[in-house]
Amino acid sequence: MSEFTSRAAAKLRRQSFLAGQILVFAHTSPFRQGPHFSKSIVIPLRRPTADTRHLVQAAVMGVTQIYKPGFKLSKAGVMLLDLMPDNVSQGEFDFGAPETRDRGRLMAAMDAINDRFGRGAIHVGSAVGVGAHRDWSMRQERLTPQYTTKFSDMPVARA
């Protein structure tokens, strides 16, 4: 979940948006024999953010609330909800301790390093094993072509 959330946060920053909520989900295959499991939870964020640390913290909190051992999960992931442009902010009365440091430069540096040296060059601590060998990986062989964002995926008509 940490890796999925980190990737979503980087895409969010690239598009200059903030997320106000995060949805965490996991389920077993409906076609596989055995016990079935399907749960999701929406975690509201105190303030809309694109900060990887806050988003990963919320995702991990969601996983701990929905996870039950003993199931062979076939799919798990996160969705960022309540998106808004990063130049819009809603004022509020905040009597808690304010976060004094702006983490925008840190997130920009993380994105720049990962763009230069490859995804997962640096990551949050809970995404242990991102660069190491692992037994699983996302299946993307049936990824939908990105006609509107990649020239290489654009169909060509020949006459």
DRENROSE-324580 format. One record per residue (C-alpha): residue number from 1; chain; x negated, y, z negated. Coordinates in steps of 0.001 Angstrom, whole numbers. Layout:
<nuses>
+-----+--------+---------+---------+---------+
! num ! chaine !       X !       Y !       Z !
+-----+--------+---------+---------+---------+
! NUM !      A !       X !       Y !       Z !
...
+-----+--------+---------+---------+---------+
</nuses>
This chain:
<nuses>
+-----+--------+---------+---------+---------+
! num ! chaine !       X !       Y !       Z !
+-----+--------+---------+---------+---------+
!   1 !      A !       0 !       0 !       0 !
!   2 !      A !   -2847 !    2369 !    -749 !
!   3 !      A !   -4231 !    1944 !    2742 !
!   4 !      A !    -833 !    2453 !    4386 !
!   5 !      A !    -208 !    5542 !    2282 !
!   6 !      A !   -3659 !    6985 !    2992 !
!   7 !      A !   -3120 !    6604 !    6727 !
!   8 !      A !     336 !    8205 !    6491 !
!   9 !      A !   -1083 !   11116 !    4478 !
!  10 !      A !   -3792 !   11740 !    7091 !
!  11 !      A !   -1155 !   11807 !    9850 !
!  12 !      A !     964 !   14143 !    7734 !
!  13 !      A !   -1932 !   16603 !    7353 !
!  14 !      A !   -2771 !   16348 !   11045 !
!  15 !      A !     782 !   17459 !   11869 !
!  16 !      A !     776 !   20206 !    9170 !
!  17 !      A !    3625 !   18793 !    7098 !
!  18 !      A !    4299 !   17987 !    3461 !
!  19 !      A !    6333 !   15088 !    2063 !
!  20 !      A !    8827 !   15513 !    -768 !
!  21 !      A !    9551 !   11802 !   -1338 !
!  22 !      A !    7994 !    8439 !    -541 !
!  23 !      A !    9854 !    5203 !     153 !
!  24 !      A !    8062 !    1941 !    -722 !
!  25 !      A !    9443 !   -1341 !     625 !
!  26 !      A !    8605 !   -5036 !     785 !
!  27 !      A !   10488 !   -8094 !    2019 !
!  28 !      A !   10140 !  -11717 !    3014 !
!  29 !      A !   10951 !  -13038 !    6447 !
!  30 !      A !   14672 !  -13684 !    6924 !
!  31 !      A !   13745 !  -16639 !    9160 !
!  32 !      A !   11381 !  -18439 !    6785 !
!  33 !      A !   12663 !  -21164 !    4482 !
!  34 !      A !   12447 !  -20563 !     764 !
!  35 !      A !   13419 !  -17758 !   -1574 !
!  36 !      A !   14190 !  -14383 !     -44 !
!  37 !      A !   13158 !  -11013 !   -1411 !
!  38 !      A !   13905 !   -7514 !    -165 !
!  39 !      A !   13432 !   -4401 !   -2249 !
!  40 !      A !   12713 !    -741 !   -1724 !
!  41 !      A !   12513 !    2333 !   -3893 !
!  42 !      A !   12345 !    6052 !   -3229 !
!  43 !      A !    9916 !    7955 !   -5432 !
!  44 !      A !   10572 !   11718 !   -5526 !
!  45 !      A !    7480 !   13892 !   -5794 !
!  46 !      A !    7375 !   16815 !   -8192 !
!  47 !      A !    6195 !   19126 !   -5417 !
!  48 !      A !    5985 !   18422 !   -1683 !
!  49 !      A !    2416 !   17399 !    -852 !
!  50 !      A !      77 !   15962 !    1752 !
!  51 !      A !   -2555 !   15097 !    -863 !
!  52 !      A !   -3587 !   11461 !    -497 !
!  53 !      A !   -4159 !   11067 !   -4243 !
!  54 !      A !    -627 !   12136 !   -5198 !
!  55 !      A !     996 !   10076 !   -2450 !
!  56 !      A !   -1006 !    6942 !   -3287 !
!  57 !      A !    -212 !    7384 !   -6985 !
!  58 !      A !    3518 !    7536 !   -6170 !
!  59 !      A !    3272 !    4499 !   -3852 !
!  60 !      A !    1484 !    2424 !   -6483 !
!  61 !      A !    4138 !    3412 !   -9031 !
!  62 !      A !    6810 !    2246 !   -6568 !
!  63 !      A !    5069 !   -1075 !   -5953 !
!  64 !      A !    4824 !   -1784 !   -9664 !
!  65 !      A !    8568 !   -1205 !   -9988 !
!  66 !      A !    9697 !   -3456 !   -7123 !
!  67 !      A !    7065 !   -6229 !   -6993 !
!  68 !      A !    7940 !   -9717 !   -8183 !
!  69 !      A !    5385 !  -12546 !   -7947 !
!  70 !      A !    6176 !  -15846 !   -6270 !
!  71 !      A !    7394 !  -14610 !   -2873 !
!  72 !      A !    5637 !  -14865 !     488 !
!  73 !      A !    6072 !  -11307 !    1722 !
!  74 !      A !    6129 !  -10780 !    5478 !
!  75 !      A !    6327 !   -6994 !    5538 !
!  76 !      A !    5525 !   -4121 !    3226 !
!  77 !      A !    4991 !    -448 !    3806 !
!  78 !      A !    5691 !    3158 !    3003 !
!  79 !      A !    7722 !    5917 !    4625 !
!  80 !      A !    7278 !    9591 !    3908 !
!  81 !      A !   10587 !   11392 !    3475 !
!  82 !      A !   11862 !   14937 !    3047 !
!  83 !      A !    9237 !   16355 !    5416 !
!  84 !      A !    8706 !   20108 !    5652 !
!  85 !      A !    6128 !   22390 !    7261 !
!  86 !      A !    3116 !   23074 !    5056 !
!  87 !      A !    3505 !   26843 !    5398 !
!  88 !      A !    6896 !   26804 !    3597 !
!  89 !      A !    7048 !   26510 !    -156 !
!  90 !      A !    9906 !   26505 !   -2611 !
!  91 !      A !    9230 !   28502 !   -5760 !
!  92 !      A !   10109 !   27034 !   -9131 !
!  93 !      A !    9772 !   27669 !  -12816 !
!  94 !      A !    6890 !   25508 !  -13855 !
!  95 !      A !    6076 !   25410 !  -17526 !
!  96 !      A !    3585 !   22579 !  -17188 !
!  97 !      A !    -132 !   22947 !  -16705 !
!  98 !      A !    -783 !   24182 !  -13164 !
!  99 !      A !   -3248 !   22379 !  -10959 !
! 100 !      A !   -5922 !   25013 !  -10638 !
! 101 !      A !   -7917 !   23537 !   -7792 !
! 102 !      A !   -6753 !   23417 !   -4215 !
! 103 !      A !   -7444 !   19969 !   -2784 !
! 104 !      A !   -6886 !   21014 !     839 !
! 105 !      A !  -10604 !   21252 !    1558 !
! 106 !      A !  -11200 !   17832 !     -20 !
! 107 !      A !   -8475 !   16252 !    2134 !
! 108 !      A !   -9854 !   17998 !    5259 !
! 109 !      A !  -13331 !   16658 !    4447 !
! 110 !      A !  -11962 !   13117 !    3974 !
! 111 !      A !  -10165 !   13333 !    7324 !
! 112 !      A !  -13278 !   14680 !    9081 !
! 113 !      A !  -15506 !   11905 !    7693 !
! 114 !      A !  -12991 !    9202 !    8617 !
! 115 !      A !  -12598 !   10680 !   12121 !
! 116 !      A !  -16363 !   10741 !   12616 !
! 117 !      A !  -17361 !    7407 !   11058 !
! 118 !      A !  -14179 !    5394 !   11541 !
! 119 !      A !  -11024 !    4767 !    9571 !
! 120 !      A !  -11766 !    3633 !    6046 !
! 121 !      A !  -15258 !    5140 !    5847 !
! 122 !      A !  -14076 !    6795 !    2645 !
! 123 !      A !  -10842 !    6041 !     850 !
! 124 !      A !   -9116 !    6226 !   -2497 !
! 125 !      A !  -10300 !    3755 !   -5118 !
! 126 !      A !   -7107 !    1684 !   -5136 !
! 127 !      A !   -7678 !     794 !   -1476 !
! 128 !      A !  -10523 !   -1557 !   -2428 !
! 129 !      A !  -11599 !   -3776 !     425 !
! 130 !      A !  -10470 !   -1446 !    3225 !
! 131 !      A !  -13821 !   -1717 !    4978 !
! 132 !      A !  -14611 !   -5228 !    3774 !
! 133 !      A !  -13442 !   -8521 !    5270 !
! 134 !      A !   -9866 !   -9310 !    4342 !
! 135 !      A !   -7449 !  -12095 !    5075 !
! 136 !      A !   -4740 !   -9816 !    6466 !
! 137 !      A !   -4395 !   -6955 !    8886 !
! 138 !      A !   -1520 !   -5059 !   10401 !
! 139 !      A !     -90 !   -6657 !   13511 !
! 140 !      A !    -109 !   -4086 !   16278 !
! 141 !      A !     -28 !   -6225 !   19395 !
! 142 !      A !    3568 !   -5127 !   20019 !
! 143 !      A !    2948 !   -1452 !   19292 !
! 144 !      A !    5301 !     789 !   21233 !
! 145 !      A !    3551 !    2827 !   23948 !
! 146 !      A !    3083 !    6472 !   23012 !
! 147 !      A !    4342 !    8061 !   26224 !
! 148 !      A !    4728 !   11531 !   24771 !
! 149 !      A !    1390 !   11753 !   22965 !
! 150 !      A !   -1170 !    9744 !   24981 !
! 151 !      A !   -1954 !   10294 !   28632 !
! 152 !      A !   -3276 !    6721 !   28875 !
! 153 !      A !     195 !    5359 !   27938 !
! 154 !      A !    2094 !    7545 !   30392 !
! 155 !      A !    3719 !    5524 !   33192 !
! 156 !      A !    2501 !    6187 !   36700 !
! 157 !      A !    4832 !    6060 !   39707 !
! 158 !      A !    3238 !    5219 !   43054 !
! 159 !      A !    4990 !    5840 !   46314 !
+-----+--------+---------+---------+---------+
</nuses>
